[in-house]
Amino acid sequence: MTDALFLLVIVVGTALAFDFTNGFHDTANAMATTIATGALRPKAAVALSAVLNLVGAFLSIEVALTVSNKVVDIQGPDGAPLAALMGVPILTVVFAGLVGGILWNLLTWLLGLPSSSSHALFGGLIGSTIAALGLSGVKWAGVMKSVVIPAVAAPVVAGLVAAVGTWLIFRIVERVPEKRRNDGFRWGQIGSASLVSLAHGTNDAQKTMGVITLALIAYGSWTDTTAVPFWVKAACALAIAAGTYTGGWRIIRTLGKGLVEISPPQGMAAEAASAAIILSSSHLGMALSTTHVATGSILGTGVGRTGAEVRWAVAGRMALAWLITLPAAGAVGALCWFVANALGGLLGIGVVFALLVGASAWMYLHSKKSHVGHHNVNDEWVEVVLERAQAQAHRDIPQTLLDERPALIETPKNHSPHV
Amino acid sequence: MEILVESLKALWQVTLVGLLLGAGLPALFALGMRSLSTGRLDGPDGQHAPTSATTSPLARLVGYLCFGLVVAAALFGIVVIVFGKQLFG
């Protein structure tokens, strides 16, 4: 087996792993509100979302080969790799970038924070490109236009739309009996959340399909820049659906219970706002991240309902995570490229791959310490950080007791047997 | 600077479409529910009394029309997901 072929196999596997993390990281965007209000049981919600992601991925007819062209300069206008980078060089850049994206996705999942998978991938690619080609390999104007401005704008726009929607709904149904109202809006929630899932499958799986196709072209086993091999489409669809079904329960919990206490009318307002904005934004010249839109919408429903409590501290932690997504994933991407390049050949790639597997396993094992699953995803939200701060102020609880508790992810208070 | 102006222009449009569809459609859904609930009152035990007969035919028509429009918009959403690029570029 040549170095290039070995690298290709690793890149394809890593890309599918990224697609999987993309799926479970984003289940919450569509289904957190549906699960929180009891419109669907947790398992049913993730199953529905998985099926719709699968269908959505197969429905995609566009070839997203040029998606990374927005931020890095490693491909020509048609999506084919630049001649100078053909083969191992571009495969190494893509591989290191993917590792950066995956590790950031896993870390934010461990902390229970929603963060954009696309921005993590962009961050990783930007980092590895800087390492390989220097600062001039990055299209900084594109980074501004496709990453920075959308990240700031998405939650504001989505929040506004969802707040207006929530306010209108509560005015209109004021006199409708509560049970009837909630039952009706639960159906509305399921419908709008399904639309978000379908759009997610189409949009996000496309990106991984583009990355794998790029790798195949770089290796020389595919030449068509206007089509994706069927097996790539099928593999990406399955990976994102499997990820979605696994359910990033920690993130579902934060979005569904952590930000705002959500009632069915609010849930529908949030998902309808998300669906409308996600579907319209990409056609109006500014593609907004599903994660940022969904988070903004949920915040908006809290703002739009009179008397609702919004936990701004939780929102602040998310904003901080979004702010460092690009540099953090970029730093890992750059580091991986340096390691792979310094050791060279099979050894370099193997070592980086081992680092990826090791770090992933560590985070997975760490997550077991405060397990969040379908059984306790809806338990009452307790702000551990707040408690810790208060305890430190009073100094009446031994510090060692507090240190055993995770800092950011909230351990559910009561372990109810089933939701 | 050019990027900022361009972005603001795009954002303005996204906000308008978002308000129209993202807030308008749930409001229409709510209107449908209100129409189908007219004439129904909360019973003393919190349950609504089984008085569907008191919902006037007109109110029912308005209600179903609202739901119909919301469903049509959702179906249009699926069309956008699949054929968006061809339709809108």
HADDOCK unambig.tbl for C-alpha pairs under 7 A between the chains (distance, minus, plus):
assign (segid A and resid 59 and name CA) (segid B and resid 82 and name CA) 6.09 0.50 0.50
assign (segid A and resid 60 and name CA) (segid B and resid 82 and name CA) 6.31 0.50 0.50
assign (segid A and resid 145 and name CA) (segid B and resid 3 and name CA) 6.42 0.50 0.50
assign (segid A and resid 157 and name CA) (segid B and resid 15 and name CA) 5.95 0.50 0.50
assign (segid A and resid 161 and name CA) (segid B and resid 18 and name CA) 6.12 0.50 0.50
assign (segid A and resid 161 and name CA) (segid B and resid 19 and name CA) 5.29 0.50 0.50
assign (segid A and resid 161 and name CA) (segid B and resid 22 and name CA) 6.42 0.50 0.50
assign (segid A and resid 161 and name CA) (segid B and resid 23 and name CA) 5.83 0.50 0.50
assign (segid A and resid 162 and name CA) (segid B and resid 23 and name CA) 6.40 0.50 0.50
assign (segid A and resid 164 and name CA) (segid B and resid 23 and name CA) 6.21 0.50 0.50
assign (segid A and resid 165 and name CA) (segid B and resid 23 and name CA) 3.98 0.50 0.50
assign (segid A and resid 165 and name CA) (segid B and resid 24 and name CA) 6.83 0.50 0.50
assign (segid A and resid 165 and name CA) (segid B and resid 26 and name CA) 6.53 0.50 0.50
assign (segid A and resid 165 and name CA) (segid B and resid 27 and name CA) 6.45 0.50 0.50
assign (segid A and resid 168 and name CA) (segid B and resid 27 and name CA) 5.96 0.50 0.50
assign (segid A and resid 169 and name CA) (segid B and resid 26 and name CA) 6.90 0.50 0.50
assign (segid A and resid 169 and name CA) (segid B and resid 27 and name CA) 5.26 0.50 0.50
assign (segid A and resid 169 and name CA) (segid B and resid 30 and name CA) 5.72 0.50 0.50
assign (segid A and resid 172 and name CA) (segid B and resid 30 and name CA) 6.20 0.50 0.50
assign (segid A and resid 172 and name CA) (segid B and resid 31 and name CA) 6.26 0.50 0.50
assign (segid A and resid 173 and name CA) (segid B and resid 30 and name CA) 6.09 0.50 0.50
assign (segid A and resid 173 and name CA) (segid B and resid 34 and name CA) 5.76 0.50 0.50
assign (segid A and resid 176 and name CA) (segid B and resid 34 and name CA) 6.15 0.50 0.50
assign (segid A and resid 176 and name CA) (segid B and resid 37 and name CA) 6.27 0.50 0.50
assign (segid A and resid 177 and name CA) (segid B and resid 42 and name CA) 6.10 0.50 0.50
assign (segid A and resid 177 and name CA) (segid B and resid 48 and name CA) 6.72 0.50 0.50
assign (segid A and resid 199 and name CA) (segid B and resid 81 and name CA) 5.85 0.50 0.50
assign (segid A and resid 268 and name CA) (segid B and resid 26 and name CA) 6.96 0.50 0.50
assign (segid A and resid 269 and name CA) (segid B and resid 23 and name CA) 6.84 0.50 0.50
assign (segid A and resid 269 and name CA) (segid B and resid 26 and name CA) 6.00 0.50 0.50
assign (segid A and resid 272 and name CA) (segid B and resid 22 and name CA) 5.08 0.50 0.50
assign (segid A and resid 272 and name CA) (segid B and resid 26 and name CA) 6.76 0.50 0.50
assign (segid A and resid 273 and name CA) (segid B and resid 18 and name CA) 6.47 0.50 0.50
assign (segid A and resid 273 and name CA) (segid B and resid 22 and name CA) 3.94 0.50 0.50
assign (segid A and resid 273 and name CA) (segid B and resid 23 and name CA) 6.23 0.50 0.50
assign (segid A and resid 276 and name CA) (segid B and resid 18 and name CA) 5.58 0.50 0.50
assign (segid A and resid 276 and name CA) (segid B and resid 21 and name CA) 5.97 0.50 0.50
assign (segid A and resid 276 and name CA) (segid B and resid 22 and name CA) 4.93 0.50 0.50
assign (segid A and resid 277 and name CA) (segid B and resid 14 and name CA) 6.54 0.50 0.50
assign (segid A and resid 277 and name CA) (segid B and resid 18 and name CA) 5.33 0.50 0.50
assign (segid A and resid 279 and name CA) (segid B and resid 81 and name CA) 6.93 0.50 0.50
assign (segid A and resid 280 and name CA) (segid B and resid 14 and name CA) 6.46 0.50 0.50
assign (segid A and resid 281 and name CA) (segid B and resid 14 and name CA) 5.58 0.50 0.50
assign (segid A and resid 283 and name CA) (segid B and resid 88 and name CA) 6.22 0.50 0.50
assign (segid A and resid 283 and name CA) (segid B and resid 89 and name CA) 6.77 0.50 0.50
assign (segid A and resid 284 and name CA) (segid B and resid 10 and name CA) 5.90 0.50 0.50
assign (segid A and resid 284 and name CA) (segid B and resid 14 and name CA) 6.75 0.50 0.50
assign (segid A and resid 285 and name CA) (segid B and resid 10 and name CA) 5.91 0.50 0.50
assign (segid A and resid 286 and name CA) (segid B and resid 10 and name CA) 6.18 0.50 0.50
